[in-house]
Amino acid sequence: MLYVIFLYQHDSGDLLYDKSFQEIDQQKVDLFSGFFQALKSFISEIVIKGEQELRNIDLGEYTVMITVINEIKSDLIIIADKEDNKLVNKITPKMLRIILNHKELFLNWDGNRDTFNILDNPISEVVQSQSKLLGERTLLEKHVNILKSIWAGKRELSSEQQKKLIQERESLIKEREELANIQIKLNLSKKILEISEELKDEEGYLKYQDEVKQLSKELEDTKLKLNYYLERIKETMHKAVKELKDKPLRDGSYREVYLNLYSFSNKLKYLSSDNNWQEYRRIANMLIEKEGVSDSELAAGITKVLKMRDQPEDYIN
């Protein structure tokens, strides 16, 4: 199977174009961002070092096939199963012709990678002409083995570099443990994961890869619940106000509003980096415990709830 195609610039090692033939949804791309970044960095380093026109590099059960395209000062990189080398070699000249038909795009590149989207259809057609190169597998199935192969080919860090990275990782781990905000914890876990990869620490990499997965799921679940409670807050408050008719605000029944607003504030606490959740908690308590609350305070609280924005993202920072 052919998994992915890259085009990198010779001199800079910048990624110009990539085309994946794997069935990977965006959520998995996000979860395994550390792996994909390590893979791209590894290939970028190879491109910059470039010594010969065609190189095959082993990545466990996979092979990285690199073809230098001097006319556009770029390299074509294909990752495929080792057993499919011959089929890949058969279609590579066709891909090169397609790329060189758009030579001016590479020579006049302005930094916008979308420029190369024009290559998608013709390159896909070439790959699809060899049905044996298509399949349902992904590089993620054995990504740890790929990382081990990458690590084996990477230069060893100096003791000073290792010490610095270990200290940075320990500092991030300590900072992470003291946080309640899920989004910030997730961002720190991703950074810890990247450092574990740099250290070639398989145990640390696997541990924090699981942490990233768990936090990503927790983040999505919390956002869904936040959205649910936000919708219920607006519905129940409108209902409570409508049922007042000519009665004063103080005589209204806000129990359902309270329950949803309290739950909303509780979820928001784990998504917001400031303390705005406390204001919604204060209003929730005020709606259920009206004693000692002035009419103007109660009216202001109800008005604020009625004017709450509809999108959960508006409350997250």
C-alpha positions in Angstrom: 0.0 0.0 0.0 1.0 3.6 -0.7 0.3 5.7 2.4 1.4 9.3 1.8 3.2 11.5 -0.7 5.3 14.6 0.3 7.0 17.3 -1.7 9.8 19.2 0.2 12.0 22.1 -0.8 15.7 21.1 -1.1 17.4 24.0 0.7 14.9 24.8 3.4 13.3 21.4 4.1 9.9 23.1 4.0 6.9 21.0 3.3 5.2 22.2 0.0 2.6 19.5 -0.6 1.3 16.3 1.0 -1.3 13.9 -0.1 -2.5 11.0 2.2 -4.1 7.8 0.9 -5.0 6.6 4.4 -8.5 6.7 5.8 -7.7 8.9 8.9 -10.2 11.2 10.4 -9.2 14.7 11.7 -9.6 13.6 15.3 -7.0 10.9 14.9 -4.7 13.3 13.1 -5.0 15.6 16.2 -4.5 12.7 18.6 -1.3 11.6 16.8 0.0 15.0 15.9 3.2 14.3 17.7 3.8 11.2 15.5 3.1 13.0 12.3 5.3 15.9 13.3 8.1 13.5 14.1 7.7 11.8 10.8 7.7 15.1 8.8 10.7 16.4 10.8 12.6 13.2 10.0 11.9 13.5 6.3 12.7 17.2 6.3 16.2 16.4 7.8 16.8 13.7 5.2 15.9 16.2 2.4 18.3 18.9 3.7 21.1 16.3 4.0 20.3 14.9 0.5 23.3 13.0 -0.9 22.1 11.0 -3.9 19.3 11.0 -6.4 17.3 8.1 -5.3 17.3 6.8 -1.7 15.2 4.1 0.0 15.1 4.3 3.8 13.7 1.6 6.0 11.1 2.4 8.6 10.4 -1.1 9.9 7.9 -2.7 7.6 7.7 0.5 5.5 10.0 2.2 3.1 10.6 5.9 2.4 11.4 6.4 -1.3 13.0 9.8 -2.1 13.4 11.2 -5.6 15.3 14.5 -6.2 13.6 16.8 -8.7 16.4 19.2 -9.5 14.3 21.3 -12.0 12.1 22.6 -9.1 14.7 22.2 -6.4 12.4 19.8 -4.5 12.2 16.2 -3.4 9.3 13.8 -3.9 8.9 11.5 -0.9 6.7 8.4 -0.9 6.0 6.2 2.1 4.7 2.7 1.2 4.9 -0.9 2.2 8.3 -2.5 1.4 6.6 -5.2 -0.7 5.2 -2.5 -3.0 8.5 -1.0 -4.1 8.2 -2.1 -7.7 4.7 -0.7 -8.1 5.7 2.6 -6.6 8.7 2.8 -9.0 6.3 2.1 -11.8 4.1 5.1 -11.1 6.9 7.5 -9.9 7.8 8.7 -13.4 4.1 9.6 -14.1 4.0 11.6 -10.9 7.2 13.4 -11.9 5.7 14.4 -15.2 2.6 15.8 -13.5 4.7 17.8 -11.1 7.0 19.2 -13.8 3.9 20.2 -15.8 3.4 22.7 -13.0 7.0 23.7 -12.6 6.2 27.4 -12.5 4.2 26.9 -9.3 7.3 25.7 -7.5 9.7 28.2 -8.9 7.4 31.2 -8.1 6.0 29.8 -4.8 4.8 32.6 -2.5 4.6 30.4 0.7 0.9 29.4 0.3 0.7 25.6 0.3 -2.8 25.7 -1.1 -1.2 26.6 -4.5 -0.3 23.0 -4.9 -3.8 21.6 -4.4 -4.0 21.5 -8.2 -1.9 18.4 -8.0 -4.5 16.4 -6.0 -6.6 15.0 -8.8 -3.9 14.0 -11.3 -1.7 12.4 -8.7 -4.7 10.6 -7.2 -5.6 9.2 -10.6 -2.0 7.9 -11.1 -2.1 6.1 -7.7 -5.6 4.7 -8.3 -4.4 3.2 -11.6 -2.5 0.7 -9.5 -5.3 -0.7 -7.2 -2.8 -2.8 -5.2 -1.4 0.4 -3.8 -4.7 1.3 -2.2 -6.1 -0.2 1.0 -7.6 0.5 4.4 -4.4 0.3 6.6 -2.8 3.3 8.1 0.7 4.2 9.4 -0.9 4.7 12.8 -1.3 0.9 13.2 2.4 0.5 13.9 3.4 4.1 14.6 5.6 3.2 17.6 7.7 0.8 15.4 8.1 3.7 12.9 9.2 6.0 15.7 11.8 3.4 16.8 13.2 3.2 13.3 13.3 7.1 13.2 15.0 7.2 16.6 17.6 4.6 15.5 18.6 6.8 12.6 18.7 10.0 14.6 21.9 11.5 16.1 22.2 11.0 19.8 21.6 14.0 22.0 24.4 15.3 24.1 24.2 14.8 27.8 23.6 18.5 28.2 20.8 18.5 25.7 19.2 15.5 27.4 19.5 17.1 30.8 17.9 20.3 29.5 15.0 18.4 27.9 14.4 16.3 31.0 14.3 19.4 33.2 11.9 21.1 30.8 9.6 18.0 30.7 9.6 17.7 34.6 8.7 21.4 34.8 5.8 20.9 32.4 4.6 17.8 34.2 4.5 19.7 37.5 2.7 22.7 35.9 0.2 20.3 34.3 -0.6 18.6 37.6 -1.6 21.9 39.2 -4.1 22.8 36.4 -7.8 22.3 36.2 -8.2 23.7 32.7 -8.5 20.8 30.3 -7.5 22.7 27.2 -4.3 24.0 28.8 -3.5 20.5 30.3 -4.0 19.0 26.8 -1.6 21.5 25.2 1.0 20.8 27.9 0.6 17.1 27.5 1.3 17.5 23.7 4.4 19.4 24.5 5.5 16.7 27.0 4.8 14.1 24.3 7.0 16.0 21.8 9.9 16.1 24.4 9.5 12.4 25.1 9.9 11.8 21.3 13.0 13.9 21.2 14.4 12.0 24.1 13.6 8.7 22.4 11.7 7.7 25.6 9.3 5.0 24.5 7.7 4.6 27.9 7.2 8.3 28.3 6.0 8.7 24.8 3.3 5.9 25.2 2.3 7.3 28.6 1.7 10.8 27.4 0.2 9.7 24.1 -2.5 8.0 26.3 -2.8 11.2 28.3 -3.4 13.2 25.1 -6.1 10.7 24.0 -7.9 10.8 27.4 -7.7 14.6 27.6 -8.9 15.1 24.0 -11.9 12.9 24.8 -12.6 14.7 28.0 -12.4 18.0 26.2 -14.9 17.0 23.6 -17.3 15.5 26.2 -17.1 18.7 28.3 -17.8 20.9 25.3 -20.8 18.8 24.4 -22.2 19.1 27.9 -21.4 22.8 28.0 -23.5 23.2 24.8 -26.3 21.1 26.2 -26.5 23.1 29.4 -26.3 26.4 27.5 -29.3 25.4 25.4 -31.2 24.4 28.5 -30.4 27.6 30.3 -31.9 29.7 27.6 -35.0 27.5 27.3 -35.7 27.3 31.0 -35.2 31.0 31.6 -37.5 32.0 28.8 -40.1 29.6 30.2 -39.7 31.0 33.7 -40.1 34.6 32.6 -43.1 33.7 30.4 -44.8 32.0 33.4 -44.4 35.1 35.5 -47.1 37.0 33.6 -47.9 40.0 35.9 -46.1 38.6 39.0 -42.8 40.3 40.2 -39.5 38.7 39.2 -39.0 37.6 42.8 -42.0 35.3 42.7 -40.7 33.4 39.7 -39.7 29.7 39.8 -36.1 29.4 38.6 -35.2 25.9 39.8 -34.6 24.5 36.3 -32.6 27.5 35.4 -30.5 27.1 38.5 -29.7 23.5 37.9 -28.6 24.1 34.3 -26.7 27.3 35.0 -24.9 25.7 38.0 -23.9 22.7 35.8 -22.8 25.1 33.0 -20.6 27.0 35.4 -19.1 23.8 36.7 -18.1 22.6 33.2 -16.9 26.1 32.2 -14.5 26.0 35.1 -12.5 23.3 33.3 -12.5 25.1 29.9 -11.9 28.8 30.8 -8.6 30.2 31.8 -10.2 33.1 33.7 -12.8 33.1 36.5 -15.9 34.0 34.4 -17.5 30.7 35.5 -17.8 32.2 39.0 -20.1 34.9 37.8 -22.5 32.3 36.4 -22.3 30.3 39.6 -23.1 33.5 41.6 -26.2 34.2 39.4 -27.3 30.5 39.7 -27.1 30.7 43.5 -28.9 34.1 43.5 -31.8 32.6 41.5 -32.5 29.9 44.1 -31.6 31.8 47.2 -33.3 35.1 46.7 -33.3 36.2 50.3 -30.9 39.2 50.7 -30.9 39.8 46.9 -32.3 43.2 45.8 -34.8 43.4 43.0 -32.3 45.3 40.9 -29.6 42.6 41.4 -32.1 39.8 40.5 -33.3 41.7 37.4 -29.6 42.2 36.3 -28.9 38.5 36.8 -31.9 37.4 34.8 -31.1 39.9 32.0 -27.5 38.6 31.8 -28.8 35.0 31.4 -31.3 36.0 28.7 -28.5 37.7 26.8 -26.0 34.8 27.0 -24.4 34.0 23.7 -25.5 30.8 22.0 -22.1 29.3 21.0 -20.0 27.4 23.7 -16.8 28.7 22.1 -17.7 32.2 23.1 -17.1 31.2 26.7 -13.9 29.2 26.3 -10.4 30.9 26.4 
